[in-house]
């Protein structure tokens, strides 16, 4: 009998003597202990088994252990007996006579599954065996009811597959705070949509005014999350939620706790397309922007009671005027011109609203709405294009979020081109990046050859420098010899020998000067080549870095295009004439006949032949 077996037997004897349990239950616990050891290799203490069986309480177990220690003479004064530690080594599999019960735990420790490999029903396991195995692995939380375990062992459920026997509790993240704006975030509304999807042009909105110090926005905290618990009974902390941070522009200040935004000046509050809060001062212009005002640049809202006249430029935060005539407009926010826009070039980062648009080039980041007509214009909108009660004639319109119009074209007009569901601005940026990458690559292709030629030239110059240096050394040796003759007084003796010596000295001096000149030129050339080599190496490195940056930007654009899907739909409340071209992200079509009241939507749903392909589908107008 081993020491552990002796301890377990003594524990059982003491438990019976103390009247905490009868001998029959102790015997059964010893059998269960032996069975667990056979199946798992884990020697589970007899006290743990009796506790798991419900035969004794934890307090009774501790009292028996204390008595056992007293008998063994191992009690340490002042110490409270501790519960015997559980063996936390995973008992993954229990086997007996061709049958196996396998328990596995998911990586996130939120699920334990069981699998029976062998005959079903299982006769050598019972519910208590399975629960003891789970407890031996430390699995304490989320165990299914005994009846379900019994059904599993009987083969009533989960036969031949992994069956979830314990499930943890997922943590619940905090609900992100709700942002409440204390001003109208879309004051220059493009209109109010009715239940029928038409535009109510009477509801045009008013510009809000705010005073310095007033509250612009605040975060309203949401319900707090809850901790989870894995199957081992360990708490799982509440996941951290990335909270939206207020972005503040000019005229707005975030509070120290980041929960509120206040105005730092009086003016018109604005929420940009990118979510930036700012306050714009207002520039009031009575009459027109014309000769009396000149070009206008103002970092705020520009309110014009008249028109922006032909040839003038306006740059600012937002603009409202009666008309815009052949002007150049560059606005960060919204533009309103209820009497119309004629022959202008417009770039805006917000929404645009106009009575009608003629012969105008417009690029905008938001929605646009036109009351009467768009004629011979080119428009790119990142939002919707709405001409609910009007007509589009001979124009090219791109609207990422779709186009709604009353009529498209006339019998006599040139056909219009409608592009929907595509972010033309991102596409153009992506094309520009691709072009820049190709240009850099083309230029970069010549750099290695140039670098090689420069290094060859450098080697040639250095070789020539070596040759000249050798000639200089010879001259120096010859100069020393001649100097010795001069010091010996040969020049003073006169005669032919002295004359020859003088001639030799003169020739040597000329050669030395020539070599010095060559060395200076060669060194200057070598320095210049060195600079070219360094510049070329830098250009190679910088071009590689630039290509990497551009590719990263291209990847970001591609990801944005995938995430921010547009609406490839054209809705016509009246007539659309043949020849109209409609282009979406995946398909295109040209209308071959005049049609009335319909919606044209790009879809990849199976057609009447059961084929799944991208195409434009015609449905009744709704």
N, C-alpha and C positions, 0 to 999 in steps of 0.2 A: 504494500500500500504506500503510495507516494505521500509526501507531506501535504500537498493540496487536498488529496482525497481524504486524508486523516482530518484535516480542518473541516471539510464539508460534513464528514460523518459526525464530528463533535458538535458542529453547529446544529445538525438535525437532532442529536440526542438532547442538547440543551434546550432547544425549542420545544421538544415534547415534554421535557421535565418541567419547563416553566408554564406548561399548559397553554402555549400560544398556538399550537397546531397539533394535529394527531399524527401518528406514525404513518398512516396510509398516505397522507399528503406529502410527507417527507420522502417516502418511497417513490411516489410519482415524480416528485421534483428531481430525485436522483436519476430516474429513468430519462426524464426530459433533458437533464444535463448531459447524460451520456449520448442521447440522440443528437443534441446540438453539436457536440464535439465530433461525432461521426460525420455529420453533414457539413460542418463549417470549419472544423479545426479550432473553434473558439471554446476555451474552458470558462464557462460562465459560472460565477459563484452561486452556491446553493441558495444563499440569502436573497440574491437578486431574482432568482427564478421563483422562489416562494412569494416574493413581493409582486412580481409580474403576474403570477397566478391568482393574486388576491387572497392568498392563504394567510399572510401576515401583513401588518402595516409597516411603513418605513420606521416609525418609532419603535415598534417591537423588534424589527430587524436590528436596529442600532443597539437596543438593550441586550439582545442575544449576543451581538458582537462584543459588547463591553464585558459581559459575563465571561465570554470565551477568552478575551484578553486577560481578564483577572485570573482565570484558571491557568492560563499559559504563563502568567507572571510578566506580562509585557505592558501593563498599564503605565503610562507616563503621567505623573501627577500634574494636575492643572490643565490637561488637554481633553477636549471633547472628542469622543470617537467620531471619525469621519466615515462617510459612506464609502464602500469599496468602489474604486474608479471603474467605469465601464471600459471594456475593450473597444476602442474606437476604430480598430482596423476593420475595413469593410468585409462583411461576410457575404460575398457576392453570390455564392452558389452552394446549395445543399443537395447532395446526391445520395441515393440509396437504391440498390438493385435496379439499375437502368433508368430510374426516375431522377429528374433533376429539377430543382426550383431555383431559378436565377433571379436575383434582384439587382437592378442597375439604377444608377442615379444620374440625372441629367447634369450637364456642366453648370447650369445656373442654380443647381441644388433646389429647384422648385418642384421637381417631379421625381418620384420613384416608381419604377415599373417592374412587374413580375412576369415571369415566363415559365411555363411548365414544359419541360422536354421529356416526354415519356407518356405513360398511360394515363388516361383521364377516365373516371375520377381518380384522384390521388388518395391512397389509403394510408400511406405511411406518414402523412402530415395532417395536422389539424390546425384549427384557427390559432390556438395558443402557440403552437410551434412557429407559425408564420410571424406572429406579433413579437415573439421572443427574438426571432431572427432580425426583425426590423429594429427592435430596441437594442440588440447587440451591435448593430451598425450605427446606432445613435439616432435613428429616425424616430422622432417623437411627435411631430406635428403633421396634421392633415391626413392621418391614416383613415382609410374608409371604414365603414361599419363592419362589425363581425359577420353580419349576414351576407354582405357582399363578398367577403373573403371566403366564406364557406361555399357560396355559389361558384366562385372561381375554382376552388379545389374540387368541387363536384362536376366541373365541366359545364356549368350552366351559362357561363359567360367567359369571354376572352380566350376561347380555345384556339391554340395554334398561333396566338399573337401576343405581343407585349401588352399587358393590362396595367393601367394606372392604379397603383395601390396606395399611394400617398401623394398629396398635392399641397404645395406651400401656398402662401398668400402673397399675391403680387402687391408691391407698394403702390400707392396712389399718389401721383405727383401733385404738387400745389397747383391750383387753378391760376393761370396767369392773370394779373390784374386787368380789369377793363379800363380802357382809356375813355374818359368823358371830356368832350370838348365844350367849352363855354362860349362858343361862337359858331356861327353858321360856316361850316367848312366848305360849302359849295354855294356861295352867295350868288354868283353869276350863272345860275342854272341854265343849262341849255334848254330847259323847259320841263314841264311836269308830264310824265307819261300817264295816260289814262289806263283803265283796266283793259281797253281794247288794244293797247300798245301804241296809241296815237299821241301826238304832242299837244299839250295845252299851252299855247303861246301867250296866254294872258298872265300866267304865273311866271314872271321873269326874275323875281328876286331883287333884293336891295342890298347895297353894300353895308356891312356892319361897321360900326365905329366902336373903338375901345379906348379907355383912358389908361394913362400910365399907372402901373401898380395892380391893375385888375388881373384876376385869375383867367388864364387862357385855357388851361387843360389840367387834368389831374388823373391819377390812377386810383381806381377803386379796387382794393384787394379782393381777390376771390377766395373761395373756401380753401382751407389748409388741407394738404394731403395727409395720408396715413402711412405709417411704417408697414412694411410687409414682414413675413416670417418664412424662412426656408423650412424644409422638412426636418432639419436638425433642431428646430426650435430657436434658431438664431434670428435676431431682428435684421431686417433689410431696411436701410435708411431711405427716407423719402428722396426720390430722384430730384436733382436740381433742374429747374426749368429755366431756360434762357429767357430772361425777361426783356421785353422791348424797352429800349432806352429812349427817352425823349431826345429828339434832335432839334436844337434851337438855332435859329438864324438871327438876323439883325432885329433888334427890338424885342427880343424874348430872352428870359433868363430862367434856368432850371433851379429849383430849390436844392438846398444842401442834401436832403434825403432823396432827391431824384424823383419825388412823387408828384410835384406840381410845377407848372410853368406860369410865370407872371410876365406882364408886359413891362418893358422898360421905357416905353414912350407911347404917346397917343397916336392913333392912326387906324389903319385897316388890318385886322388880323388875317393871316393867310396860312393855309396848310398846303404845302407843295405836293406834287405827285410822288416825291420820294419820302414824304412824311415829315418834312421839316416845318416847324412852327416859326413864324416870324410876324413882325408888325411893320407895315409899310406906311410911311407918311404919305400924304396926298398932295399932288400938284394940281391946282385948279386952273384951267385955261379957258377964259371966256372967249368964245369965238373959235376961229380955226387955227391949226398949226400951219403957218404960212410965212410970208415975208416978215410979218410983225414979230414972230416968235423965233424963226430960224429952226434948225434941227433941235430936237428935244431929247435930252438924256437925263433921266431922273431915276434914282434908286428907290422907287416906291410906286404908288398907284398914280396914274395920269388920267385925270378926268377932263375931257374936252367937250365943251358944249356944242361945237361945230364939227368941222371935218378935218382930217389930215390931208392936206392938199398934195397935188402932184409934185414929185421930186424931193419931198422932205423925208427925213429919217427920224424914227422914234425908237428909243431904246429905254426899257424900264422894267418895273416889277409887274405891273398889270396896266391895261389900257381900256378905257371906254370912250367911244366917240360916236357921233352920228353916222359918219361915213369915213371910208378910207379910199383915197383916189390916187392910184399910181404911185404909192409911197413904199418905202422900205421899212418894215416893222420887225423889230427884234425884242420880244417880250418874254420874261421869265415865267409869268403866270397866265392869267386869263385875258382874253380879248373879246370885247363886245362892240359890234358895229351894226346896229339894228336897221339903219337905212341902206346898208350894203357895202360891198367891197368891190372896187373896180381896178383892174390892171396892177395890182400890188404884188409885192413879194413879202411873204410873212413867215416868220419862224417864232413859234411859241411853245413854252414848256407846260402850258395848261390847257384849258378848254377854249373853244371859239364859238361864238354865236353871232349870226349875221342875218339880215333880211334876205339878201341874195348875194351871189358871188359871180363876177364876170371876169374872164381872162386873167385869172390870178393863180400864183404859185404859192402853195401853203404846205408847211410841214408843222405838225403839232403833236404834242405828247399825250394829250387827253382826248376828250370827246368833242365833236363839232355838231352843230345843229343849224340848219338853214331853213328859213321860213318859206321862201318862194321858189328859188331856182339856183342851179349851178350850171354855168354855161362856159364852155371852152376853157376849162381850168384844170390844173393838175394839183391833186391833194393827197397828202399822206397823213393819216391819223392813226395814232397808236390805240385809240379807243374806238367808239362807235361813230358812224356818220348817219345823221338823221335828217331827212328831208320829207317828213311825213305827209305834208300837204303840198309838196312842190315837185319839181321835175329836174332831171339831170340830162343835159344836152351836150354831146360832143366833148366829154370830159374823161379824164383818167382819175379814178378815185381808189385809193388803197385805204382800207380801214381794218385794223387787226381784229376788232370785236364785231364786225359785221356792218351791213348797210341796210337802211330802211328808207324807202322812197315811195312817193305816190306813182310817178311815171319815170321811165327810163327811155329817153330818145323820142323822136318823132318820125313820121314817114319820110321827111326830106332831109333830116340831119345826119351828119356823120356819126357812125356808131361810137358808143362809149365803151371804155374798158373798166371793169370793176375787179378789184383784187381784195380778197377777204381772208382773214385768218393768218395773215403773214405780217410779221414785223419788218416792214420795209427798211426802217431806219437801222435796225440791227443787221439786216441782210446787207445793207450798204456798208455798214461799218465792218462786217465780216469780209466783204469783198475787198474793201480798202486794205484790211490787214493782210489778206492773202496776197494782194498785189505787192504790198510792202515787203512781205516775206520773200516773194519771188525775186524782187529787185535786189534785196540784200544777198540772196543766194547767188544771183547772177554776178553781182560785183565780187562776192566772196570767192567764186570759182577761180578768178584770176589772181587772187592774193597768194596762194601757195607757190605758183609759178614765179610771180614777182619776187617773193621772198627768196626762192632758190637762186634766181638771177642776181639778186643783190648780194647774197652770200658768195656767189662765184666771183662777182666783181670785188668784193672785200678781200677774198683770198688772193686775187690777182694783184691788187694794190699792195697787200702785205708781202707778197712774193717779191714785187718790184722794190719795196722798201728794204727788204733783206738784201737784195742785190746791190742797191745803192749804198747801204750800210757797209757792205764788204768793200766797195770801191773807196768809200770814205776811210775805212781802216787802212787800206793800201796807201792812200794819200798821206795819212798821218804818219805811217812808218817812213815813207819817203821824205816827209817833211822833217822828221827827226834827223835823218841822215844828212840832209842838206844843211840843217841847223848846226850840226857838228862841224861841217866844213866851214861854215861862216864863222863859227866860234874859233876855228883853227886859223883864221886870218886869210883864207884863200881869196876872198874878194879884194883884200887890200893889196895882194901881190900883183894884181892887174894881169894883162895878157889875155890870151885866148881862153885859158882855163877859167879865169874869173868871169869873162864875158859869157861863157857857156853856162856857168853856175847861175849867173843872174837870170839868163833866159829860162833855165829850168825852174827856178823859183817862181818866175812870173807865170809860166804855164801851169805850174802846180796850184798856184793861187786861183787861177781862172777855173781850173777843174774843181777845186774845193767849193768855190762860189756856186758853180753849176750844180754840184751835188747837193749843196745846202738848199738851193732853190727847188730842186726836184723833191727833196725830202719834205720841205714845207708844203709843196703842192700835193704830194701823195698823202701826207698826214691830214691835210684839209679835206681831201677827197674821201679818205677813210672815215673821218669824223662825220662827213655828210652822209656817207653810205650807212654808217652805224645808226644815225638818226632815222634814216628811211627804214632800216631793218626793224628798229624799235617801234616805229609808227605802224609798220605793216603787221608786226606781231600783235600790237595793241588792237589794230583794226580787225584781225582775225578773231581775237578773244571777244572784243566788243560785239562783233557781228553775231557770234555764236550766242552770246548773252541776250542780244536784242531779239534774235529769232526765238529763243526760249521764252522770253517775255511775251512776244507776240502770239506764240502758240498757246501760252497760258491764257491770254486774253481771248483768243479764238475759242478755246475750250469752255471758258466762262460764258461766252455768247451762245455757244451751242447748247450748253446746259440750261441757260435761261430760256432758249427757244423750246427746249423739251419740257421744261417745267411750266412756263407761262403760255399755255395753249390759247390761241385765239379762237374766234367764232367764225367759221367759214360758212356764212349764211347771208343771202340777199333776200329781203322781203319787199315785195312790190304790191302796194294797195290798189294800183290802177293798171296801167298798160306798160309792157316792156316790148320793145320792137326787135325784130330779127337783126342779126349782126352784132348784137351786144355780146361782148366777151367777158366771161367770168372765170377767174383764176383763183385756186385755193392752194394750200400747202402741198397737196398730193395730186391734184387733177385740174383740168381746165375744160371749158366747153364754150361753144359759140352757138347762140340761139338761131335756129333755122327758120323760125316762124314767129309771128307776133303772138304774145300771150297776155293773159289778164289775171290779176289777183292770185298770186302764187308766192310760195317760199321756195328758194333754191338753196339746198343744204348739201355740203360735202359729207359723204358717209362711206363706210366700208362694210356696211351690213350686207349679208347675202342678197343678191338680186333674185328675180323670179326664176332664174335657172339654178339658184343655189350657189352661185359663184360669189366669193368674197373678194371684192376689189374696190379701190377708191374711185368714186365717181360723184357727180352732182345729181341729186335726186330732186324732182319737182313735186311739191305737195301744195295743197290748197292754202291760201293766205289765212293766217290766224293771228 
